[in-house]
Amino acid sequence: MPSYTIGQAARLLGVSPDTARRWADAGRVATHRDEAGRRMVDGRDLAAFSVELAAQGAGDEEEAPHTSVRNAFPGIVTAVKLGDVAAQVEIQAGPHRLVSLVTREAVEELGLEVGARATARVKSTNVHIDRA
């Protein structure tokens, strides 16, 4: 299961590292220490927190990441539903929830699972996913 540093978690949530640290200090998101002593957030915990945060409408609009890539939504996988051939992948990218229907093979090749970083790329009505 992937884990993220406070800085990585902050980027995925669309807030500053200081905000992410304050949330961790307040117990809003659970952290643990890795072997190097860095505070880490479990991917599943971060995925659940990102959904909760989006539902509350929270986030530092001023500190949202900027990119020259249009229609790219970096975020965290919050749900994967596998069928025999197709799959549904949900990504929480800051306040945005994106859902993509892809092949099961694509999900397996990308190693997509709840808590994994991924970028949804939107073109017209199609949502493509890049594994981060």
N, C-alpha and C positions, 0 to 999 in steps of 0.2 A: 504494500500500500504506500503510495507516495506521501511524503511529508514536505512541508514548505517552511522556509524561514519566515520571520515576521515581515521582512521586506517583500518577499515573493507573495505572501498572503495579501499584503497591502495593495500591491499592483493588481492582483486578481480581483480584489474587492473595490478597486478604484478610489482608494483613500491613501493618505500619507502613512509612512511607517510609524510616526508618532501616534496617529489615531489608532492603528492596529495594536500598538503596544498598550495604549490606554484601555482598549477593549479587553485585551488579554489580562491586564492587571486587575480590571474590574470583574473578571470571571465570565465575560460574555462569550469568549471563545477559549477552549481548553488548549494549553500548550504543554510541551514536555521538553526536556533538554536532550540534545544529541551528544555523541561521544566527545565532540569539540566544545560542549557547553553552550551551544547556540539554542535559543528558544525556537521550537518547531511546532507547527500546527499539523495535525493529522489531516490528510486529504478529505476523508469522510466528514470529519468535524467541520472543516472549512466549507465543504459543499453545503452542508445543512445550514451553517451560519449565513452563507451567501444568500440562500433562499429566504431565510428569516429576515435578513437585512433588506432585501429587495421588497419584501412584503410590507416592511415598515416605511419604505420610501426614504431610507437614510442613505448617506453618502456625501462626501465632500465634492460637490460639483466643481469647485475651483481647482481641485487637485486631481481631476480626472486625467488619465494618461492621454497624451497627444500623439497622433501618428499621421503619416502622410498616406498610408494605405487606406483607401476608402472602403467602407462597408466591411471592415474586419472587426470582430468582437472577441478579444481575448478573454477567456474566463475559465470556469471550472465545470467539469462534468458533474451534473447532479442526479442524472438517471440514465440508465441504459436498459432498454427492453429488447431482448433478442427473440426473433422468430426463427423459423427454419431457414429462410432465405433473406429476409429483411430485418432491419433493426431501427429502433427509434432512439435517438440520443438527445438529451436535454442539456443545455449549457446555460449557466447563469453568468452573465457578463455585466458586472455592476448591477444596475437596475433592470437590465434586459434579460429576459428568458427567451432562448432560441431553441427550437425543436427542429431536428433534421431526420429525415427518413433516408437511410443508407443501407447498403447491403450488410449482412452479417459478416461477410468476409472482410469488408472494410473496417468494421469495428474490431475484429480480431487482429488484423494486420497492424492497425494503429495502436492496439493495446488500450483501447478506451475502457475506462471503468470509473465508477463514482469516485470523485476526488482527484482525477487526473486533470492536468492543465490541457486546454485545447483552445483553438481559435475558430470561431464560426465565421465563414466568409459568405456574405449574402450577395447574390446577383439575381435581380428581378425576384422571382418566387422561389429560387433555389438556394438552399443553405448547404455550403460545403464545409467540411471540418478538417483542420490541420492539427496534428498532434504537436504540442509545444515541447 
